[in-house]
Amino acid sequence: MRGPALPCLAGLALLFSVATAHAEDVVTLYSADGLHDGSPNWFENQFNAFTKATGIKVQYVEGGSGVVVERIAKEATNPQADVLVTLPPFIQKAAADGLLAPYQAQAASAIPAGGKDAQGRYYALVNNYLCFIYNGARLGKAPVSFTDLLEPQFKSKIQYSTPGQAGDGTAVMLQVIHAFGGKDAGFAYLGKLQANNVGPSSSTGRLAGLVNKGELLVANGDAQMNFSQLGQNPNLRIYFPAGPDGKRSTVALPYYIGLVHGAPHAAAGGKLIDFLLARESQEQVSTVAQGLPVRTDVHPTDAAFKKIESIVQGVTIWTPDWDQVLKDLPADVARWHTVSGS
């Protein structure tokens, strides 16, 4: 999955305490950051509704996309998590390593084939895509292209999350390779960009605040998370840099959900998966989470959905072969470390 070892999870945020709950009254969710951002936020709303409907409390643990999978792997002989939410290719990594159990979700028939594992080990939860953010107050307008980010004005003012640790950071690496037409040109660009890059970040969520304050001018993100952060970060702007050919594109980056193999509360975990994929929950994805629902029978018309749709006009959204990405990831991350010196 990566070149060097991933960091430990000492910094994971335990956001819901259920220390006094009985075993049958709790479900533990390990999740990549994003769906708990903003106030109100979709996860918190859904957890509260789930507890009210079932009496089961949710214990929520958050970290980078690769970090939460790494923790589940370390706990495999004594699983602590029941449900995993993370980005590709880390959900595919978890499935390939036997960390996820097959589960027949009630919503399976409403999710397109491309949004679910054929063996039922994971399902798309919220559709999303890679984006970049900049400080509108400081820059005025977005840098047009990736090449513009090499300019001296961005010295120590750019940061992107770490490929191999963060799903969004891995997507940056993939997007650059795609935009530059191949790995040699893509990694050559990332090597040049390192002159302006602050350094690695295991999580993408923290970068928005730094951009908003002007400590950074440009960073990576994902559309769902950054839209949900706009209210608390008035200087934040979302954009998509063009490649050398002048075309703008971005990577489809859904949040996926799966049941952890050997989950201590598997029945409760299945109930939470079904609840989050239910039509009622998915109908709130755009209005509350600022993301896109995954069910084919949910068709939002709200203002938030229209805003999300408008920002990607003229941007080509593409989907990698995630299985191939996973196979190539160790070598690609090792090459990234070489060219970035990180």
C-alpha positions, 0 to 999 in steps of 0.5 A: 500500500505504501513505501514507508510505514504509516504513522501510528494513530495516536492523533485520531480523534474520538468524537463520540464517547460510549464508554458506559454503553453495553456491547449490544448498544454500540457500534464503532466506526473508523472513518476518513475525515470529511463527512463530520466537517461543518456544523451541522454535519451529515454524520452527526445528524445521521448518528443521532437519528440512528441512535434514536431509531435503534437505541445503538450509540455510535463511537466515531474514530477519524483519521486519514484514509490510509491511516484508518485502514492501517489501524484495522490491519493492526487490530485484525487479531482483536478487531475494535471497529465494526464499520469502515468508511474510507476513500479508494484505493484504501477500501480496495486495499482493505478488501484485498487484505481480508479486512472486510466481510461480505454484507448484503446491504438493503440498498444494494439494488439501488447502487450502480454496479460501479459503486459497489464490490461484486462480493458485497465487501464495500459500497459507495456511500457519498459520491465525491471528487478531488479538488484544489483550494486557494485563498481568494482574499490573497490571490484574487483568482485561482492559479490557472494551471498546475504549471502556475504553482511552480511560480516563486510567489508560492514558495512555502505556500503550497501543501498537499496531503501525502500519497499512500496515507491520505486518499485525497493525497493519493488522488493528487498523485493520480491526477497529476499523472493523468494531467501530464499524460504519464508517470514520467512527466507526472513525477517530474512535475511533482519533483519540481513542485517540491520547491514550493511544497511545505511538506507532507500531511497525513490528513487533508481536512486540516489544510482548509484552515491553513489556506483560509488564514493565508498560511498556505495559498493553495492546497488539495482537498475534495469537493464534499469536504471543502464545500462543507468547510466554506461556512467556517472558512470565508477566504476558501475557494474551490478550483480545478487546475488545468494540465499542460494541454489547458484541459481541466479534469479531476478524479472521482473519489467516493467515500466507501463503507464496509463491514469489518471482518470479525467486527465485535458488533457485526449486527449493529454494524450492518444496521448502521450501513443500511441506515446510512444507505437508506433513501432518507439518509441519502436524500440529505447528502447534498443538503447537509453533507454537500456531497452527491448521493449514491442511490439511483432513486435519489435525485436532488434539486436543492441549491447545494446540489446545483452549486456542486454541479455548477462548479464542475462545469467544463471539468472532466471527471474520470475514474481510475482502474482502482485495482490497477492503482492498488497494484501500482501503489507501492512502487508509485508511492516509493517513486513519489518519496524519491522525487519529493524527498519526503 
